[in-house]
Structures are given as structure tokens and as C-alpha cells.
Amino acid sequence: MSSPRPVRSRLAAVAWAAWLPIVLVGVWWFASASSTLPYFPPLSEIVTSFRETWFGPGFVDAILPSMANWAAGVGLALVVGVALGTALALSRRLEQIVDPLLQFARALPVVALIPLSLVILGTGTEQKVLLIAFSALWPILLNTVDAIRSIHPEIWQTTRVYSVTRGNVFFRVLLPGAFPQISIGIRVSLSVSLVVMIASEIYASTQGIGFYVISAQQQFDTVAVWSGVILLGLIGYLVTVAYGRVEARILRWRRSAD
Amino acid sequence: MTSSTGQETVTSSLVVGRPLAPRRTRGELRGARLAAARAVFFLVMLAGYQAAVTVVPTFAATLPDLGELAAGAVDVVADARFWLAIVHTIVATLLGLSISLALGTVIGLVLSLHRNAWASSRFVVDFMRTIPPIALVPIALLVLGVSMGMEVTLIVIAAVWPVILQVYYGISTVEPELLETARIYRLTVWQRLALVTTPAMLPPFATAVRISATLSLLLAVGTEVITSSGGLGALISRLQQVSNTTESLIVIIATGLVGLGLNALLQWAQHTTLHWHYRTTKGDS
């Protein structure tokens, strides 16, 4: 990154990366400007509605509850997934025995559980958080098992020779060594859990972004539908980009070690 | 490779699933003992479930016990609508997956023709693949209405991006030496495509198939649950609306089994087509 590239070629790279998105948005803007098609309202109206809703009351009413549920669910899945995954990785037999259950849980599309979860847990925060956590758990757990297991045996032996304490083995040896692959699971979990969050808000909820969008759809308020969908798209993108930054920061020690 | 600042991040974020190289560990259970241990674990789970629905008031009020569940299973399996729902979901998933694979391969190939083609579209691909596809359901409902076409469209919008990325990645990682060799032997474009590019592309393509298949089933069932467009998702939703939790639970389990079947099918296909790859590359990087 630090090697300076000529300014010219960097400008060229930016230009190549930026022209298509700009053109696409431009085409959308002008093509829809005088649109009378009911489902494709002018982009300018969508932008206005977006600003008024999401930088206004919608932020507290919809964005905050949605994202709080999501963060709580993913956080829960992260803690439980890494803990359970480590336990399973350390006991090959235990992992062998529960493997069919893990495979089943991974193969089940979690959205299928939305109606049932409503019956058991109601429509409140609990249901949202637990369902999001359930969907985010499996990719993290399965990747943790593989990651911990693939740590080289010599590293284990070294910790034993130096009688490193268990806590230190976990936090200073296992976790850093396993993180690159756990991170792959986290990325999958982030996107799957967003899908589950939105689906459960659309299916049955009284607040949240998904609820806002589906209510707008039922009232045929297409401008509001589009502004909500664009918001959800941006959230998906920002979550991915933000996590990329976090991951790079956590993995910085590896680059300097190489 | 001239333009590859973020190459590693693209690949590392996409390689999902477990490495295929077998790992030996001490204390592994085998054969009959493993089967017996799993059977015992299964029985313990069933007993735990029965205990939970008998003792915990919330579960007792909402969930069926094992006897009711077994009776429900018999009813569900005897119902033709259940089998139609399974067929609906599988058809939608496979249709969406096949279209995604075909479309994604073509787009990935085109984008890898010139580095500026990729530079231009990279942001759009990266942006589109991060959009939670289920968010498009309300728009799809408005524009397309409830139909199989809507379901398949949503699946393709979700599942096409990993294919584009992996195809591009596979082609861009062809060893330069191989291309040199191909040039020295004066291979034609078609020979080069068949003998050099395709073999290099297959392993990342297999990864794309796995990711896209999971997404396809998730989107199929998700769309069905939300829009009641038919299939297993709609059946689950409908059963729950008439408070038939027993049968809904059975259909949920069946949905999980469909997912398992899909995974097993893909794993089998991958092993039969790519065994040469796993034989030559022991330690998957």
C-alpha cells in the first residue's frame, strides 16, 4: 500500500472504477425523471423521501431498533459460536457425534423458522435477536471448529512445553491463529443474519426497516418502498465495508510477521 | 498482475465450507461405534425435547410432544400438497441456481477479457452482492406479483454475484507460465480455453456453486414464507397461520432435509468432477 504509485495512474484507476456507477445512477435519474410508471417513480422523489425519512424520524423509529436487534444477535452468535466451536475442535469424538446435527442446522434455511419462532417467542425483541443469533451461529461455529483444528500440532506442543496457562493458550494462541478462518464464517454470518432480520421484520413486526418497507408496499407507496430498499442495500454494503476494515486491523500483526 | 490491490480480500471472503483434505486425529470413532454413539446422542436429544415440552410451560403451550409429532409426520407424508410443495421449492431453487451459474459464467468471462472491464464493473459487482436480496421482495411483489417467476428472479439477483466473482477470480489466477507454455505450443484459443483456462477455473467455480446453492435455497424459502407463493416456505407459513405447529415443525424438518440433500448432491458432483484437483493439492491454502 505504501509504495507510491504515480498520481496519474492512481487517477486513472479511480476513473475506471467510478465511471460505471456514476453512469448507472445518472441513467436512472434522467430516465425516471418524468416517469409516470407507477412502480418506477422519479429518483429525485426517492432521494427526497430518503432524506426526509431516514435522516428524520425514521432513524430512531426504524433504523435503531433494527440495527440494535441485529447487533445483539450477531454478538451473541459470535460469543457462543467461538466458544462452542473451540470446545468441539478440542474433542474430536464430541464433534463426530454431533456432526449430523451441525450439518442439518447448517443446511436448514433459517427463514423457515420465522413463523414457528413467532409462536414460541412472540413478536418482540427476543424473537428477533434469537432468530438472528441462530442464523449467524452456524457459519461461525463450523469455521471455528475447522480453524482451531488446523492449528499446527507443534504450536500445541510448544505451549505445553512452556506450560502456558489455559487462558493464555486460548486468547493468545488459538484465537489469533484461528481468526483468519473464523473471519470467513463471520462474513457469511453478517450477510445471512441481515437477510433473516429483514425477512422477519417483513413477515411479522411492528417496527424496523423491513416493517416500514412492507407497510409502504401494502399502501402502494412506491417512493417509500424504494427509499427503504435503497437503505437496506446501503446497510448491507456499509456492514461489509466496515467489517473489512475491522478484519484488516485485527490481522495487521500477520502482515508484519510475514 | 498489474491491478490487484484487494485481490486477497475477494478470495478469502468467498472460500466457504470445510477443506476437503482428511485430517487424522487421535481418539477418532469409527464404524459401528460411531453409529452407536450418534444413535445414543439422537435418543438423548429426543428425550431432552420431550422433557422440555413437558416441563417448560412456554414450550408445553406451543410445541407438540413426540407422539403428536410422529402422528403429524404420518399425516404430512400422506398429503399430496406436501410433495407438491417440495417439488415447487426444489424446482425454483435449481432453476434459479442454473440461471445464476450460466449468467454469472458469461458475465465473469466477459469481464475478464480486459482489465479495464473488471476495473469498471468491480464496484457495481461488490455493491450488488452485499445488498440483502430479501430486501427486494417488496419491489418484486409490486413489479412481478406473486409467481414462480418472481421467486426465480429474486434467486438469480441473489446468487449470480458469487459466480461472477469466482469465475473472474479463477481466470485471473491462471499461472502465467501455463499461458506461456500454451503460446509456445501454439495452442489455438479454443484449445487454450479447454486445456488451460477451464481446469484453472473449476475449483473456484465449485466454490461459487456451493455459495450460490445455499443462497438459492435461502431465497426460495424466504420468498415463499413472506409471499406465500407456494412451496415449502408457504406451506410452513400457512400451517402456522392455522396454528398447526405440529405439521409446520415436520415441514421445517423436511426443508432442512432438502437442504442436506442439496449439499450432498453438490459435494458428490464436486468430488467426481474435481478429484484430480484434491489429489494434486494436498494442503488447501
Contacts between the chains, C-beta under 8 A, distances in Angstrom:
chain1	res1	chain2	res2	distance
A	1	B	5	7.4
A	13	B	3	6.9
A	13	B	119	6.7
A	16	B	116	5.6
A	16	B	119	3.9
A	16	B	120	5.5
A	17	B	119	5.8
A	17	B	120	7.2
A	17	B	122	6.4
A	17	B	123	5.5
A	18	B	123	7.3
A	19	B	120	6.4
A	20	B	120	4.7
A	20	B	121	5.9
A	20	B	123	7.2
A	20	B	124	5.7
A	21	B	123	5.4
A	21	B	124	5.9
A	21	B	127	7.4
A	24	B	124	7.0
A	39	B	139	7.4
A	39	B	142	4.9
A	39	B	143	5.1
A	92	B	25	4.4
A	92	B	26	7.4
A	92	B	27	5.6
A	92	B	28	5.7
A	93	B	27	5.8
A	93	B	28	7.4
A	93	B	29	5.6
A	93	B	37	7.5
A	96	B	28	6.8
A	96	B	29	5.3
A	96	B	34	6.0
A	96	B	37	7.4
A	96	B	38	7.9
A	97	B	29	7.5
A	97	B	34	7.7
A	97	B	37	4.9
A	97	B	38	5.7
A	97	B	41	4.9
A	98	B	41	6.6
A	99	B	38	8.0
A	100	B	38	6.2
A	100	B	42	7.9
A	101	B	41	7.8
A	101	B	45	7.4
A	103	B	260	6.3
A	103	B	263	7.4
A	104	B	256	5.2
A	104	B	257	7.8
A	104	B	260	6.1
A	105	B	256	7.8
A	106	B	259	8.0
A	106	B	263	7.9
A	107	B	256	5.7
A	107	B	257	8.0
A	107	B	259	3.2
A	107	B	260	4.4
A	107	B	262	7.3
A	107	B	263	5.4
A	108	B	252	7.4
A	108	B	255	6.4
A	108	B	256	3.7
A	108	B	259	5.6
A	109	B	217	5.3
A	109	B	218	4.5
A	109	B	220	7.7
A	109	B	221	4.3
A	109	B	222	6.8
A	109	B	255	6.5
A	109	B	259	6.3
A	110	B	218	7.7
A	111	B	134	7.8
A	111	B	218	6.4
A	111	B	221	5.4
A	111	B	222	3.9
A	111	B	225	5.5
A	111	B	233	7.0
A	112	B	221	5.2
A	112	B	225	6.7
A	112	B	232	7.1
A	112	B	233	6.3
A	112	B	236	5.7
A	112	B	252	5.2
A	112	B	255	4.7
A	112	B	256	7.7
A	113	B	252	6.5
A	114	B	225	5.8
A	115	B	225	6.7
A	115	B	236	5.6
A	115	B	237	5.2
A	115	B	239	7.9
A	115	B	240	3.6
A	115	B	241	7.7
A	115	B	248	6.5
A	116	B	236	7.5
A	116	B	240	6.4
A	116	B	245	6.8
A	116	B	248	6.0
A	116	B	249	6.7
A	116	B	252	6.4
A	118	B	240	7.5
A	119	B	62	5.1
A	119	B	240	6.4
A	119	B	243	7.7
A	119	B	245	5.9
A	120	B	58	6.7
A	120	B	59	7.2
A	120	B	62	5.0
A	120	B	63	7.0
A	139	B	16	7.4
A	142	B	18	7.1
A	146	B	18	5.3
A	146	B	19	6.9
A	149	B	23	6.5
A	149	B	25	7.5
A	150	B	19	7.6
A	150	B	23	7.5
A	180	B	12	7.2
A	183	B	12	7.7
A	184	B	12	6.4
A	184	B	13	6.8
A	184	B	15	6.5
A	184	B	16	6.4
A	185	B	16	8.0
A	187	B	13	5.1
A	188	B	16	5.8
A	191	B	130	7.1
A	191	B	132	6.9
A	192	B	218	7.2
A	194	B	132	4.4
A	195	B	132	5.0
A	195	B	133	7.0
A	195	B	134	4.8
A	195	B	218	6.6
A	195	B	222	6.7
A	198	B	132	5.5
A	198	B	134	5.0
A	198	B	135	5.4
A	199	B	134	5.0
A	199	B	222	5.1
A	199	B	225	7.0
A	199	B	226	6.2
A	202	B	134	7.4
A	202	B	137	6.5
A	202	B	138	7.3
A	202	B	226	5.4
A	203	B	225	6.3
A	203	B	226	5.7
A	203	B	237	7.8
A	210	B	135	7.8
A	213	B	135	7.2
A	213	B	138	5.0
A	214	B	138	5.8
A	216	B	138	7.4
A	217	B	138	3.9
A	217	B	139	8.0
A	217	B	141	6.1
A	217	B	142	6.3
A	220	B	142	7.5
A	222	B	142	6.4
A	225	B	138	5.1
A	225	B	139	6.1
A	225	B	142	6.8
A	226	B	139	7.1
A	228	B	135	7.8
A	228	B	138	7.5
A	229	B	135	5.2
A	229	B	136	6.3
A	229	B	138	6.7
A	229	B	139	5.8
A	232	B	131	7.2
A	232	B	132	5.8
A	232	B	135	3.7
A	233	B	127	7.7
A	233	B	130	7.7
A	233	B	131	4.0
A	233	B	132	7.6
A	233	B	135	6.5
A	235	B	132	7.7
A	236	B	130	4.4
A	236	B	131	4.9
A	236	B	132	4.8
A	236	B	135	7.7
A	237	B	127	5.5
A	237	B	130	4.5
A	237	B	131	7.0
A	239	B	130	7.5
A	240	B	130	4.4
A	244	B	9	6.4
